[in-house]
Amino acid sequence: MKKTILITGGAGFIGSHVVREFVRKYSDYHVVNLDALTYAGNLANLEDVEGCSNYTFVKGDITDAGHILEVFNQYRPTGVIHLAAESHVDRSINDPLRFVMTNVVGTVNLLNAAKEIWKDNFIGKRFHHVSTDEVYGTLGEEGLFTEYTAYDPHSPYSASKASSDHFVRAYHDTYGLPVVITNCSNNYGPNHFPEKLIPLCIHNILNSKSLPIYGDGKFTRDWLFVIDHARAIDMVFHGGKTGDSYNVGGFNEWKNIDLVNELCKQMDEKLGRPVGTSAKLITFVKDRPGHDLRYAIDASKINRELGYEPTVTFEEGLSKTIDWYLSNQKWLDQVTSGEYQNYYETQYKKTI
């Protein structure tokens, strides 16, 4: 009998890579992908696995407690990998309640469903909650976030994720629910919705539009190639210690302005443009409220305990990312025009 793994948010950027990892690698798993298909959920990201016999897509919103319990009752998952989230800081500033509903209430709905279905028989079960390094707040010029860093969120987004982390731990401590948590640094790579820095800049360079950089461009982030993140989730889900947290980083700290300059250089080379052409598009814009100066992950625990380490340098990963977008400009055009949202209706209309 196949084990059933429920992956929430599996049509999103990170989620689609995790779904692929599990569908392709574990033929003895039935992977159920639950996604609400909001603006960032794109089933076209999963065209290459949607015909696999061990894969099922279910459209559903984690804020709907009744439907979530129905899904748990129908598929009886032995494992949950929870990736569904509102994740864009700028959107959280404009609509914080939406982030509370999805990231906090939605997480509690999943925890309640898992607790109800698994009841007191937690043997062989696992609830893996995927979170962010933004819950830790900001760093100065030195230092790294560890699993013991105190939480200090500064945006509605990071506050909602911090709250969800606390609920996951509380369900472990109170009910004995078998949980693990991962806190990752900034992801980049193929299939990324073009509201985030790297895909936005790639899209704008292709269309000769300005490249907006907040403040002075010196905000620093650790960057993690999304395929490496999917591997890390696999490792923690299968080998992490119940009740523990693991920081997942790319060992790639970059100031935003340096990153964009590297991106411009690579884009000019790949597009056959004179070096410096794309950099002329850089435009500094007013900083956003509560902008954290620096994030940097200490990923030594996951390396030490599970053997995880990134497979590419940032320059290599960035090159792979640019190549993917240049080879998939139809995908990019559909995402930026909104046409991708018709995919569910056309591809799945016989089953709805």
C-alpha positions in Angstrom: 0.0 0.0 0.0 1.4 3.4 -1.0 2.1 6.0 1.6 0.2 9.2 0.9 2.0 12.5 1.2 -0.1 15.7 1.1 1.8 18.7 -0.2 0.1 22.1 0.2 0.9 24.9 -2.1 2.4 22.4 -4.6 1.5 24.5 -7.7 3.6 27.5 -6.4 7.2 28.2 -7.0 8.9 26.2 -4.3 6.0 23.7 -4.0 6.1 22.6 -7.7 9.8 21.7 -7.3 9.1 19.7 -4.1 6.2 17.9 -5.9 8.5 17.0 -8.8 11.1 15.7 -6.3 8.7 13.4 -4.5 6.7 12.2 -7.6 9.8 11.3 -9.5 11.9 9.9 -6.7 9.3 8.0 -4.7 7.2 5.8 -6.9 5.8 4.1 -3.8 4.3 7.4 -2.6 1.0 8.8 -3.6 1.6 12.6 -3.8 -1.5 14.7 -3.3 -1.0 18.3 -4.3 -3.5 20.7 -2.6 -3.4 24.2 -3.9 -5.9 27.1 -4.0 -4.5 28.3 -7.3 -4.2 31.9 -6.3 -2.3 34.4 -8.5 1.1 32.6 -7.8 -0.2 29.0 -8.2 0.4 27.7 -11.7 -0.4 24.1 -12.7 1.6 24.6 -15.9 4.6 24.3 -13.6 3.7 20.6 -13.2 2.9 19.6 -16.8 5.7 17.0 -16.7 4.3 15.1 -13.8 0.5 15.6 -14.0 0.2 12.3 -15.9 2.1 10.2 -13.4 0.1 7.5 -11.7 1.3 8.4 -8.2 0.2 12.1 -8.5 -3.2 13.7 -7.7 -4.1 17.4 -7.8 -6.8 18.7 -5.5 -8.0 22.3 -5.7 -8.6 23.6 -2.2 -8.0 26.5 0.2 -6.4 25.8 3.5 -8.5 28.5 5.1 -11.6 26.3 4.5 -11.4 24.0 7.6 -14.3 21.8 6.5 -12.8 21.1 3.1 -9.4 20.4 4.6 -10.8 17.8 6.9 -12.6 16.2 4.0 -9.3 16.0 2.0 -7.6 14.4 5.0 -10.5 11.9 5.4 -10.5 11.0 1.8 -6.7 10.5 1.2 -5.6 9.6 4.8 -2.1 11.1 4.4 0.7 9.8 6.6 2.8 12.9 5.9 2.2 16.6 5.3 4.6 19.0 3.7 3.1 22.4 4.3 4.2 25.0 1.7 1.0 26.9 1.1 1.5 30.6 2.1 1.1 34.2 1.1 4.7 35.1 0.8 5.3 38.6 -0.7 6.2 41.2 1.9 4.9 44.1 -0.2 1.4 42.5 -0.5 1.4 41.8 3.3 1.9 45.5 3.9 -1.2 46.3 1.8 -3.4 43.5 3.1 -2.1 42.0 6.4 -5.4 40.2 7.2 -5.1 38.0 4.1 -1.7 36.8 5.4 -3.1 36.1 8.8 -5.9 34.0 7.3 -3.7 31.9 5.0 -0.5 31.7 7.0 -1.9 31.4 10.5 -5.5 30.2 10.3 -4.7 28.0 7.3 -1.8 26.3 9.2 -4.0 25.7 12.3 -6.6 24.1 10.1 -4.0 21.7 8.7 -2.7 20.9 12.2 -6.2 20.2 13.4 -7.0 17.9 10.5 -3.7 16.0 11.0 -4.4 15.7 14.8 -7.9 14.5 14.1 -7.0 11.9 11.4 -3.9 10.6 13.2 -5.4 10.9 16.6 -3.2 9.1 19.2 -1.4 7.0 16.6 1.4 9.2 15.5 3.8 6.4 14.6 5.1 6.8 11.0 3.5 10.2 10.7 5.1 13.6 10.0 4.0 17.2 9.6 6.7 19.3 7.9 6.1 23.0 8.1 8.1 25.1 5.7 8.9 28.6 6.9 11.3 31.5 6.3 14.4 33.2 7.8 12.4 36.4 8.0 10.9 35.3 11.3 14.2 36.1 12.9 14.2 39.8 12.0 17.3 41.6 10.8 21.0 41.3 11.3 23.8 43.9 11.4 26.9 43.6 9.3 28.0 40.4 11.1 26.4 37.3 12.5 24.1 34.5 11.3 20.7 33.2 12.1 20.8 29.9 13.9 18.0 27.6 15.0 18.3 29.3 18.5 17.9 32.9 17.3 15.0 34.6 19.0 12.1 35.5 16.7 11.8 39.2 15.9 9.5 39.7 12.8 9.2 43.2 11.3 6.6 42.8 8.6 3.0 41.5 8.5 4.3 38.6 6.4 7.1 37.6 8.7 4.8 38.1 11.8 2.3 35.7 10.2 4.9 33.1 9.5 6.4 33.4 13.0 2.9 32.8 14.4 2.5 29.7 12.3 5.8 28.4 13.4 4.7 28.9 17.0 1.5 27.0 16.4 3.3 24.1 14.9 5.6 23.9 17.9 2.7 24.2 20.3 0.9 21.3 18.6 4.0 19.2 19.1 4.4 20.2 22.7 0.7 20.1 23.6 -0.6 17.1 21.6 2.6 15.3 20.6 2.0 15.9 16.9 5.2 14.7 15.1 6.4 17.9 13.4 9.6 19.3 11.9 10.2 22.9 10.8 12.5 24.3 8.1 13.4 28.0 7.9 14.9 28.9 4.5 16.6 31.9 3.0 15.6 33.6 -0.2 14.8 31.2 -3.0 15.5 31.7 -6.7 15.3 29.5 -9.8 12.9 28.3 -12.6 9.1 28.9 -12.4 9.3 31.9 -10.0 6.4 34.3 -10.3 7.8 37.6 -11.6 7.0 39.8 -8.6 10.2 38.8 -6.8 13.5 40.5 -7.5 15.3 38.1 -9.8 12.4 37.1 -12.2 11.2 40.7 -12.2 14.5 41.9 -13.3 14.8 39.2 -16.0 11.4 40.1 -17.3 12.1 43.8 -17.3 15.5 43.5 -19.0 13.8 41.4 -21.8 11.3 44.3 -22.2 13.8 47.1 -21.6 11.9 48.3 -18.5 13.5 49.9 -15.4 14.9 47.7 -12.7 13.5 49.0 -9.4 15.9 48.7 -6.4 14.7 49.7 -3.0 16.7 52.4 -1.1 20.4 52.3 -1.6 20.5 48.7 -2.8 22.6 47.5 0.1 20.0 45.2 1.7 21.7 41.8 1.9 20.1 38.4 1.5 21.3 34.8 1.4 20.1 33.1 -1.8 19.1 29.5 -2.1 18.6 27.7 -5.5 15.1 26.3 -5.4 16.1 22.8 -6.5 18.6 22.6 -3.6 15.8 23.7 -1.3 13.6 20.9 -2.6 16.4 18.4 -1.8 16.7 19.8 1.7 13.0 19.4 2.3 13.3 15.8 1.2 16.2 15.3 3.6 14.4 16.9 6.6 11.1 15.2 5.9 12.7 11.8 5.9 15.6 12.3 8.3 15.0 15.2 10.5 14.5 14.8 14.2 10.9 15.1 15.3 10.2 18.4 17.1 13.4 20.1 15.7 13.9 23.0 13.4 16.5 23.2 10.6 17.8 26.3 8.8 18.3 25.9 5.1 20.6 28.4 3.4 22.6 28.7 0.2 25.8 30.1 1.7 25.4 33.0 -0.9 25.2 36.4 0.7 24.6 39.2 -1.9 23.7 42.9 -1.6 20.7 43.6 -3.8 22.7 46.0 -6.0 25.5 43.6 -6.5 23.1 40.8 -7.4 21.3 42.9 -9.9 24.6 44.0 -11.5 25.6 40.3 -11.8 22.3 39.6 -13.3 22.6 42.4 -15.8 26.1 41.3 -16.8 24.9 37.7 -17.5 21.8 38.9 -19.3 23.9 41.1 -21.6 26.2 38.2 -22.4 23.4 35.8 -23.1 21.4 38.3 -25.2 24.4 39.4 -27.1 24.1 43.0 -25.9 27.1 45.3 -25.1 28.1 44.9 -21.4 26.5 47.7 -19.4 23.3 47.9 -21.5 21.0 46.3 -18.9 22.7 48.1 -15.9 21.5 51.4 -17.3 17.9 50.3 -16.5 18.7 50.2 -12.7 16.5 52.7 -10.9 16.6 53.3 -7.1 13.1 53.7 -5.6 11.7 54.7 -2.2 12.4 52.0 0.4 9.5 49.9 1.7 8.5 50.2 5.4 10.2 47.9 7.9 12.8 46.7 5.4 15.2 44.4 7.1 18.9 45.2 6.4 20.4 41.7 6.3 19.5 38.0 6.5 22.1 35.3 6.7 21.5 31.7 7.5 23.8 29.4 9.5 23.0 26.0 7.8 25.6 24.0 9.7 23.0 21.9 11.6 21.4 20.4 8.5 24.8 19.9 7.0 26.1 18.2 10.1 23.1 16.0 10.8 21.7 15.3 7.3 24.6 15.9 5.0 22.9 18.7 3.1 24.9 21.3 1.1 24.1 23.4 -2.0 25.0 21.9 -5.4 25.7 25.2 -7.2 27.3 28.5 -6.6 25.1 31.6 -6.9 26.6 32.5 -10.2 26.0 29.0 -11.6 22.4 29.0 -10.2 21.7 32.4 -11.6 23.0 31.3 -15.0 20.7 28.3 -14.9 17.8 30.5 -13.9 18.3 33.0 -16.7 18.6 30.1 -19.2 15.3 28.7 -18.1 13.5 32.0 -18.5 15.0 32.6 -21.9 13.9 29.1 -23.0 10.4 29.6 -21.5 9.4 33.0 -22.6 5.9 31.7 -23.4 5.5 30.7 -19.7 6.7 34.2 -18.7 4.3 35.9 -21.1 1.4 33.8 -19.8 2.2 34.6 -16.2 2.6 38.3 -16.7 -0.6 38.5 -18.7 -2.6 36.3 -16.4 -3.4 33.7 -19.1 -1.8 31.0 -17.0 -4.9 31.1 -14.7 -7.0 29.5 -17.5 -4.8 26.4 -17.3 -6.9 24.7 -14.6 -10.1 25.2 -16.4 -8.8 23.9 -19.7 -6.7 21.0 -18.4 -9.0 19.8 -15.6 -12.5 20.8 -16.8 -13.5 17.2 -17.2 -13.0 16.5 -13.6 -14.7 19.6 -12.0 
